[in-house]
Amino acid sequence: MAGSDYLKIAVAYVGTQGQALRPLEVRRGTSVQAAIEQSGILAQFPEIDLKVNRVGIFGKLVSLDQAVDEGDRIEIYRPLIADPKTVRKRRNP
């Protein structure tokens, strides 16, 4: 399957009930959303809602329709459960 028409990427998610890093080969021109769907992560983590969860590539937010590039690691972010500023204030009064 590897060749000039295919790209090697990965899809990552860290949830409250586990984590996954899925290596994947996709056709050149595949969108971030299509790659996530092909990875099978949505079936493993039903709490992921691509209308709510933000996604990024190597820590930079991207849109679901962006095309992936060779070596990209798509990251699915879960919503924050606490404001980081509030947490720091509680730890360091």
N, C-alpha and C positions, 0 to 999 in steps of 0.2 A: 504494500500500500504506500510505502514511502516513495517519494519522487518529487519532481518539481511542481506537480499539481497539489501536493499535500504539505501541510505544516504540522510540526510537532509543537503542541501547547500543553498546558495543564489548567485544571479548574480546581480551586481550593475553597473550602468552607470550614469554619470552626463554629460549631453550634454548642448549645448548652448540654446536649446529649452525645457529643462526639465530634469528630472531625474527619475530613476527607481531602485527599489530594489525588486527583485523577489525571494521569497522563492520557493524552488523546491525540489522534491524528485527524485533522479536518482538511477539507478542500480549501484551497486558496480562495479568499473572498467570503469565507464563513463569518457570520456576525457573532458578536459576543453572546447574544441570546441563544442563537442556534447551537453554539459550542456548549453552553451550559446545559441545554436540553439534551444534546447528544451524550453528555458525560454521565447521565444517570443520577446525578446528585439530587435533582428535584424529587425523585422517587424515594431516595434514602432519607431525605430531610424534608418532610412535607410542610414544615413551618416556613420554608423559603417561599416568599411571594415576590416575584420579580417586579411587580408594580409598587412594592413597598421597599424591599431591600435594595440598597445601592450596590453597584458593582465597580470594580476598578481593575487596572492592570498594573501590577507592581506598585500598589499604593496610590495610584493616581485615578481619580474617578473618571469613568468613561460612560458613554451611552450604550444601550443594548444593541443599537444598530451599527456600532463601529465594527469594522472588519478586524479580525485578529491577524497578528504577524507571527512569524517563526519565533518560537521560544517564549511567547507570552505566557504569563501566569495570570489567569482570570481569578479574581478574588471576589467572593460574595460576602458583603458585610451585613451583620445583623444590627438591628437598632440598639442604641445604647440603652442600658437599663438604669443608669444613673449619670447625672451630669458630672464630668470629670472635675470641674472646679469645686463642686460641692464635696466630692469625695476627698479631694486634697485638703480642703478646709477642715474636714472632720478628722483627718489623720494628723494634721499639723495645726493644732489650735493656737 
